[in-house]
Amino acid sequence: MNHIDTANGYINKLILPSSPECPLWNRESQIFSKPMKWNYIDGCMIKAVTMLYEITGDERLLSYADSFMKAFVDENGNIRNYSPADYNLDNINGGKVLIYLYKKTGDERYRQAYRMLYEKQLAVQPRLDCGNFWHKSIYPYQIWLDGTYMALPFMAEYSLAEDNPEIMDDVMAQLRNVSDIMRDPKTGLYYHGYDETRTMKWADRETGLSHEFWMRAMGWLCAALADIYELSPDTETGQQLSQLLDAISGWQDDSGMFRQLPVRKNMNGNYCETSGTLLYAYSALKASRLGVTGSDIRRSGEKAFAAVNEEYISMNGSGTPVLRNVCLMAGLGGAAGRDGSAEYYLSEPKVENDAKGIAPYLMAYAEMIKS
């Protein structure tokens, strides 16, 4: 597939026709019949829409992002179906769009809403002893790599918007802790989760770490580091990003793809996963553009993006692109008792056209145009 045709196909056939009540890209809502609710998946997609607007100047995209978010944010800045007391870092992701729309439209509801996300949730979010946020109230004393992307870039942007450098200091401290605690010194890769109590079924009793390197989780961390560095260039953040991209690149298939579990290439059922590959591509392309990494990482990112285009996207009969091999979800513990084993990660379903794959695709596409 040609990446320009793919991006335009997604804009015209899947994004613009989607309503906030039933977005065509939110496969979790469709599969589990979830009611309309503030969620990180829609936040990822609308963030990608704003990135495309910045590149193309297509006013339809800005208008769509504005109308979509107004379905959730009332004139007083209250967010529909959002509970700060859940202390769910996923719920912070959409705050990036709120800051962007306030800057673009001047609509005060957006500033009230993004301030509320910080003041009512993050300012009082429970923390581990090391100082990092709990991932959610239902996952106490735990760090998940996913949460770095959901919350820390928002905090960095909030720090700048509100002229509060102490918040940026908090971001940097949390990133430092993630590196110190969750990075494997042998491979340079990062484990998916950390349990400070060391009591969870999935956690190592000595280290508190989960046992596998999940590609999408590391992709979230890469994207978090890239976005934070762009907002506030810092040598430490740039080095952390460069080292992680270098470490991940060593596990790239000859095709350009990355596996669901990249270090277990020969494990039966370990497939080429598109969302993690695309998050890597986005981060590699951005890191190269910002001068954090060299041409080798850029070529690796281009190869990953091209591999998805060539092998995992096709056009259906209605002219809508279809992205395959997106892991629907993966986590640790919880009601499902997810044990963090390799077999567990490979057991989660693969779906098509989920925003967790489409949004990184469009983000990587935007970086391809910028470079």
Buried (B, 14 or more C-beta within 10 A) or exposed (E): BEBEBBBBBBBEBBBBEBEBEEBBBBBBBBEEEEEBBBBBBBBBBBBBBBBBBEBBEBEBBBEBBBEBBBEBBEEEBEBEEBBBEEBBBBBBBBBBBBBBBBEBBEBEBBBBBBBBBBEBBBEEBEBBEBEBBBBBEEBBBBBBBBBBBBBBBBBBBBBBBBEBEEBBEBBBEBBBBBBEBBBBEEBBBBBBBBBBEBEBEBBBEEBBBBBBBBBBBBBBBBBBBBBBBBBBEBEEBBBBBBBBBBBBBEBBBEBBBBBBBBBBEEBEEBBBBBBBBBBBBBBBBBBBBBEBBEEEBBBBBBBBBBBBBEBBBEBEEEEBBBBBBBBBBBBBBEEEEBBBBBEBBBEBEBBBBBBBBBBBBBBBBBBBEEE
